[in-house]
Amino acid sequence: MITGIFGEIVKKEPTFVHIKTNSGLIYKVHVSLFCSNEINLGEVTLHVTQIIREDADNLYGFKLIDEKRVFDTLVKVNGVGPSTALAVCSTMNPLEFTKALSLNSIESFKKVPGIGPKSAKRILVELSDFELQSDDLSTQVYVNETITALESLGFKKERIKKVLSTCKQTDTSSLIKEALKKLG
């Protein structure tokens, strides 16, 4: 199984790249739009998930290990294939994905092409305990602290979650300030 690839990008499209390795082989690697924006022609190293099916052997590459974790987690959800998982990774970065899960935001997932209300609910139910393992990505902690702070001010949890799903900040104090403006 291939878990990473190093080589030179010889062709780049928005959703895939061709990478020529030192051995002379050229691999087609599907990438998210976020990953595509991060890489340029020339040498590159990507984290890779290889998915082998009856009719295909595809590689899905990611610059960030957290984006790969999101993809790998999504393809395990019943009814979510690699194309849909890649669409999620192209629509939400790992922080936004984690935030959408923690807020139980069906609306965030419905913005992804190919995901309707049923699929969004299934993702939220099956991935309710998902957390990124990076030390610097503690969005879940910030969101939980913000919810607790706003509840102590008398706001209802459901209303708080709805407002937080529209907030852009990623630290507790900024989230509280932004949410208070929207709640007020």
N, C-alpha and C positions, 0 to 999 in steps of 0.2 A: 504494500500500500504506500502511495506517495503522500508525504506529509508536508513537504516543502519543495520549493523549486528556486534555483538560482540560475540566472542567465541574462541574455540580452533581449530586450523587447525589439522585435523586428517589424511588428505590425500592431497598431493599437486602434481599436474601435471603442465606442462607449461601453459596450457590455462584454467585451473579450479582448484578450491580447494573445499574440503569438510570441512565445519565448524560445529562443534558440539556446540550448545548453552547450557546455564545453564539449560534449560528446558528439555534437553535430545534429542532434535531434531537435525538431521544432514542435513544441507543445501548444495546443490551443487551451487557454485557461479563461474560464468565465469569471468576470469580476463585477462587483457592485459599482454603481455610479460614484460613490464616495471613494472607493479604491481607485477607480479610473482617473479621478481628479488628482489623486495623490502621486501617481506614477507617470513617468515620461519615458520616451524612447531612450534606450541605453540599458545599463545593467540594473537588475532588480532582484530582490529576494522576496518571495511571497510565501505565506503560510497556506497550505493547500489541503482541501478535502477532496478525496477521490470517491466518486460514486459510480459504481459498476452496476449496470442494469443489463437485462437480456439483450437489448438492442443498442446499448451505448456504454462508453467508458469516458466519463467527463471529469474534468478537473475544475474546481472552484477555488480561486485564489483571493487572499486577503492580505493587505498591508498590516492591519492591526489584528493582534491575536484575539481581542475581545469581539471584533466583528466576526471572526471565524467561530468563536464560541456561540454567538447568537445564531449564526447559520446552522451549525451542527445541532443546536438545541431545537431549532424550528423544524428541521427535516425529520426529526423524531416524532413530531406531532402528527397524529392521524389526519390524513387529508391535505397535508402541506408538503408539496414536493420541492425539489431544488429550485425551480423557477420562481415559485412563490416566496420561498425563503430568501432568494437573492433580491426579489422585489422589495421585501421588508428591509433588507440591508441597504438597498438603494434609497429607500424612503426615510428611514430612521437610522441615526447613528446609535452605537451601543448605549450611550447615556439616555437618549430619547426612548429607546426600546425598554430599558429597565424602568424608566419613569412611567411609561405607559402601562407596563405590567403592574407596578406598585399602586398606581391610581385606578387600576381596573378600567382603563379607558378604551371602550369599544370604538369610539370615534377615531382615535389615533390609528387603530388597525384598519378601519374602513377606508382610510385615505390611501391605503396600499392597493395598487391595481391587482385585481384577482381575489381580493378578500372582501367577503360580504359579512353581514351581521352574524351568521351562524359560525363561519370560520373564525371570526374575531372572538366570539364567546368561547369557542373550543380552545383557541390559543391561550386565552386568559385563564381558563380553568386548568388546562394541562400544565401551564408554566407558572402557576401562582407562586411557586417557591424558587423561581429562577433568580440567581444573583450573579453579577459579574464578580470575578475573583481578583481583579486588579486592586491594589492598595489605593491608587489615586482616584478610583471611580466609586465614590461613596454616596451616590445619588439617593439610594434607598434610605440611608440614614438621614439625609437632609430632608427628604420628603416626610419621613415619619416624625422627625422633630418639628417640622412645620405644622403638620396635622395636629400634633399634641398641643403646640403653642396656640394655634387658632381655636381649637376646641376649648382651651382654658379661658379664652376670651368670649365664649358663648356661641360660636358658630357651629352649625350642624356639620357632621362628618361628611355626609353625601355632598353638601354644597361646597365644602372645602375641596373635596376630591375633584369635583367638576371644574372649579376655578383653577386648581393646581395643574390640571391637564392642559391649560392654555398658557401657563407661565413658562418663561424661557430661562430664568435664573437657575443656577445649580448649587448654590450654597444656602444654608438655612436662613441667615438674616436677610439676604436679598430675596429669597423666596417668600418670606413672611411679608416684607415690604410690598412686593409686587402683588401678592394675594390680597393684602389688606386694601390696596387701591381698587382692586377689582371687586372685592366683597362690599366695599363701602359705597 
